[in-house]
C-alpha cells in the first residue's frame, strides 16, 4: 500500500510516498481503510524534526505522519466487538513512536481511539474533527469552567479555537474570542459573546469587557503572557502547545494540555457534528501524493479550516 513517511527530517521535501506492507491489527486494534486524513500543525513539527529536538519523540529510521483519519473499518483484531468491517469511523493516531500515521491507504489504531463517523458528513469533513475537537474538549475540561463563567479563547477562528468557542458556549460559558478582524463574523456565529481583534492590547481590552479579568483562558494561538494578563487572580490558563505555557503569575493555575485518544469523548463530538452543533471546516482537499504541497500551504498561513489528504 501507499503511505507518506519521513526517513530524514527536514522541509516538506522530506515527505516520501512509499510502498509499505499493509499493517495488521493486533488485540484491541482495528485497521481502517483511510478515506481522508487532515493535515495539522503537529504534522509539520514531526516532519521537520522539531518534536525530536524538543524531546517529545526519539529519532526513528521511519517516522509515520498524520493524526486524523476518517474511513471504514477494514479488519478488527482479536477481542474487538465495538466495530465490524465496513463501519464508517473517525479516529486519532495519538502516538509519536510509530512508523505509520494516517497519511496512508490503511492505518491501524487502538479501538479506544476510534468512534463512529458523524452521520451526514463526508469523510473529508469528518477527518477534521478528531484531533482538534478532542484538544478543545480536553482543554475545556482542564479549565474547570461551567455555566455562567467567562473564558478567553485565543485563535478563536482556528481549528482548535473554533471548536473551543462552540463547545464552551454550549456549556453556558461566556466567551471572549480573539482572532483577525475579518474573522469576527465566524467567531460570533460560533457562540462568542465578545470579540477582540488580535491587533488590540489583549489584557486591557478583555478587562474592559470583563472587569477583573476572565475566569480562564484557552490559549490556542500560543500568545502566552498577554493572554495570561487577561485572566483574573486565581483563575485558570490552558496552553494547547507543549512547552508554551507561561509562569503561573497571580495564583493562576496554568495547565499544558496533551491530547489523548478517547473513544467515548470522540463519539460525543461526532454526534454534535452530525447534528450541526459543531462546525467542521475544510480549506481544501489534495491527493496523498501532494502531502508536501499541503505542508507548504499550511506553513504559509492564512488557511481557514483544515487541508485534507485523500488517498
N, C-alpha and C positions, 0 to 999 in steps of 0.2 A: 504494500500500500504506500501511498504518498504521505509524507509528513514533513513539516518545516522544523529543522533543528539548528542548533548552533554548535559548531565544533571549535571555533576560535572566536572569542568575544570581540566585539568591535561595533562598527556602524551598521546601518541597515543591510549592507552587502554581506554581513556575517550570517544572515538568514539563508539557510541552504535547504532547498527542496530535494528530499532524498527518498529512495525506496527503502522501506524498513519492514521487518516482519509484522504481521498483524498481531496485536497484543492479545494475550489470553487471560480472561478474568479468573482470579483465584477466589477462595472462600470469602464471601461477604462483598464481592465486587460484581460490577456489570460492565459489559462492553457496549459502548454507544457508537452507532454509525452517525458520524458528525454531518449535520446539515448546515450548521452555521457556527462560527466562533468569533466572538467580539475581540477587538484589539484594545488593550488597556495600557495606561502608562507603566504599570508594573512589567509588562512585556518588554518595553523599551529598556527598562532598568536591568532586566535579566539579560537581554541580548548584549547590552553594552559592557557588562561586567560590573556595573555599579553595585549590584547586590553582593557579589563576591568581595569587592573592596570594603563593603560595609559589614562584612562578617555574617551576612544573613544566609549565605549558601556557600558550599565548598566547591572548588573547581571540579569540573567533570569533563570526561572526554566527549560526551554528547549531552547537551542541555536541551530539554524539552521547552517549548514555548506555548503559552496560551493557558488561560484560566477558565474562561466562559465557554459553555457549549450548549447547543440545542440540537436535538436529533432524535433518533429512535433506538430503543434497546435492541441490540443485535444478539447478545448472548448473556446469560446470567451465570454467575459462579455458584458453587455449592453453598447451600444454605440460604440463598436469596429467594424470598417469597413475595417481596413487595412488587416486583415487576415481571413481565413476561415479554418475550421477543415481539417487537412491533410497537410497543408502548411509546408514545411521544413523551420526551422528558427534557428537562433542563438540568444542568449540573455545574459543579465547580471543581477544578483541579487546584486544590489549595496547598499542594506540596511543592517545594522547590528542589527536592532531591530526586527528580525523575528525569528520565531520558526521552519522555514523550509527553507533550502537552496537548492542548486541544486544537492546535493548528495541524490537523491531520484528518485522514478519512475515517479513522476509528480511534477511540480512546477508551482506556479502562479507568473507571472511577470506583471509589468506595461507595457502597449503596447509601451510606449516611450523608453523602454529598449530592444526592440526586433526588429530584422531585418531579411530579407530573408537570408537563408543559402547560402553560396557560391556554385554555380553550379560546379559539377565535383569533389568536395571534399567530403570525407566521413564524417559522423557525428563526428567521433573521431578526425579527422584533424580540422574540423570546430570549435570544442569545445575549441581549444587552442587559438582562435582568440579574443573573446570579451574583457576580462579584460586587457590583455597585450597589444593588439594593440590600444585599446582606451587610455590606460595610456600613451603609446608612442605618440599617436597623440595629446592628450591634453597637454602633457608636451612640445612638439614642438611648439604648439600654444602659450603657455606661454612664451617661449623663444623669440618669435617675429622674428625669423630668416627667411631669404628668400634666393633667388638665389645669389650666389657669396660670401656669408658669410661662417664663419667657426664654426664648432660645435665639441666639445669633447663629446663622449659617453663612459661612464664607464660601465663595464659589457656588452660589445658590443656583446658577444656571448650568453647572456642570453635571456630569452623570451621577456622582455620589450626592452632590449638594441638592440637585433637583429632587431625587428620591427622599432625601432627608427632610426637605421642606414639606413634601406631601405627607410623609409618614408622621412628622411632628404635628402638622395641622390636624390630622385625623385623631391624634391623641388629645386635642383641645389645647395644645401648646401654642402660644402666640409667637410667631416667628418674625425676626428681622432678617431679611435676605440681602446679601451683598453680592453684587455682580456688575458687569459692564452696563452702562446706561441703556444700551439698546436691548438688554435682556430683561428690563423691568416688566414688560407685559407677561412674559413667561413666568417669572418668579412670583408675581402677584397671582396669576392664574393657578399656580401650583399650591397656593394657600398662604403665602406670606402676608402678614398684616401690615408690615412696614418694609420699605425698600431703601437701601443706602447704596449709592454708586461707589464702586471700588476706588474711585479717584478722591473720595472725601476723606477727611480726618476721621478715621473709623471710630475710635473710642469716644471722641467728643460728639459725633453725630448720633451714635447709638444711645449715649447717655442723655441726649436731648429728647430722644423718643421715649426712653425708659429710664426715668430718674433713678440714680443709684447703680444702674447697670443691669444687664440681663442676668437671669439665674444661671445660664450656661451658654457655652459656645461650642459649636461643632465646626472645626477649622478645616474644611475640605480644600481650601485654597492655599493652605500652609502659610498663613500670614504671621503666625506666632504672636509676638508681644503686642502688636496693635490690636489683635482680636482679644487677647487676654485683658487688655486695658478696658474693654467694654463689659467685662464680667464683674458682677458685684463681689464684695468681700465674702469669702467662704462659699463661693459658687463653684461651678464645675467647668472644666475645659477638656475637650476631647480632640486629640490630633489623630488623623487617619493615615499619617505617614510616619513610619518608624524613625526615631531619632530627631523628629522635627518639633517635639513638644517644648514649650518654654518652661522656665523655672516656675514653681508654684508660689508666686507672689501673693501677698494679702490673704493667705489661707485658702486660695483657690485650689480645689482638688484637680490635679492635672493627670489625664489618662492618655496612654497611647493605645489605640485600638488596632488589634491584629485580627483580620478577618479569618473565620473558620467555617468550613462547610457544615451546614446544619439543615438536614433534610426537612425537619418539621417547620422551621422558620422559612425555608425556601418555598415550601408548599403553601404557606400562608401568603407569602409575597406573590406567588404565582396566581393565587385566587384573586388577590387585589388587582393584579394586572389584567386578568381575564374579565373583570367587571368594570374596567376603566378607572379604577381608583389609584392606580399607579401608571404613570405615563412613560412608555418606552419611546426612545428617540433613536432613529437610525440616521447617521450622517451620510453613509454611502455603503455600497457593497462592492467587494473586489474578489476575484478568484484567488484561490490559495496560492498560486504561483506569483501573485503580486503582493505578498506579505511585506516585502521590503518597501514597496511604494506606500503601503498603508502606514508603516512605521515613519516614513518621511513626512507624510501628511500630518500625522498626529504630532510629530515633533515640531512642525512649523506653527502649530497653534491655530486657534480660531475655529476648531472643529466643534460643532454643536451636535450632541448625541454621540453615538459610537460608530466607528468604522467596523464593518463586519466582513469576515472572510467566508467564502462559500466554496467548499471543496469541489 
